[in-house]
Amino acid sequence: MFYEPKDGHGLPKNPFNSLVIPRPIGWITSVDGKGNVNLAPYSFFNGVAYNPPTVMFSAGYNRSEGSDGMKDSLRNVLETGEFVHNFTTWNNREAMNETCADVPPDVDELSMAGLTPLPSTIVKPPRVAESPIHFECKVVQTVELPNTTGPDTYTVVFGEVVGVHIADDLIMENGQIDVGKLHPISRMGYQDYSQVTAETVFTMERPGFHPYAK
Ligand SMILES: Cc1cc2nc3c(=O)[nH]c(=O)nc-3n(C[C@H](O)[C@H](O)[C@H](O)COP(=O)(O)O)c2cc1C
């Protein structure tokens, strides 16, 4: 099939979410100007640069009643310029899912999901202790995507990773990350997720020299 998104896809559900898979899940902690903590998952998330390390997440329009249209994470990072990405794993998958609840801005989803806050080293938003890897980030740019086809608006937030925490037991003797032990999860389409285990990892050497290998 071929479709032009502006004309609709003709399927029972929009397939787009299933066509860019698997997606890492940004699990974003932020605070507002008063220090209220917010935590939410964003699978329009990725690393976009090695040097300085930079990540992005994209926040859609908030349709909830009484909302100003902004998701709390976006409002917070626009106000305070900082966020933390907490790595999502098999072990924290259910808590991650709980934190996508649409709750008022002053509700702390980190506590709501029974998670443990850990202070960050450089930025104000706390880390989630149940996550083994954290990126402390400072916002470098936000881009509001133009939309000529409908009411949805997306704002992409780019953050420089200014601090990286890695649980020591994930670092193997050869200095590489033990992905099997990390057991990442990722977002698929519909209500589906996938997981990475030691058995599903495979290796391919790149032809020629890879400048980022070191
Ligand atoms: C796995 C997962 C991925 C999600 N990815 C996104 C996303 O990329 N962009 C988005 O706007 N909402 C996404 N959502 C929905 C938000 O998490 C949800 O709207 C949440 O209430 C936003 O919280 P906030 O207003 O506290 O920022 C996702 C939800 C889940 C469960």
The ligand as a Gaussian input file, in Angstrom:
#p B3LYP/6-31G(d) Opt

LIG

0 1
 C        5.864000       4.431000      26.322000
 C        5.219000       5.762000      26.143000
 C        5.758000       6.661000      25.254000
 C        5.193000       7.935000      25.081000
 N        5.771000       8.805000      24.186000
 C        5.276000      10.054000      24.051000
 C        5.920000      10.983000      23.175000
 O        6.932000      10.695000      22.535000
 N        5.391000      12.228000      23.082000
 C        4.291000      12.601000      23.800000
 O        3.861000      13.752000      23.678000
 N        3.670000      11.745000      24.645000
 C        4.154000      10.472000      24.794000
 N        3.546000       9.596000      25.666000
 C        2.419000      10.080000      26.479000
 C        2.910000      10.902000      27.674000
 O        3.727000      10.107000      28.511000
 C        1.681000      11.405000      28.465000
 O        0.985000      12.343000      27.677000
 C        2.048000      12.018000      29.788000
 O        0.880000      12.293000      30.525000
 C        2.832000      13.311000      29.631000
 O        3.188000      13.693000      30.923000
 P        3.554000      15.167000      31.360000
 O        2.380000      16.057000      30.999000
 O        3.743000      14.991000      32.832000
 O        4.799000      15.549000      30.626000
 C        4.060000       8.302000      25.830000
 C        3.501000       7.383000      26.734000
 C        4.077000       6.127000      26.883000
 C        3.478000       5.141000      27.846000

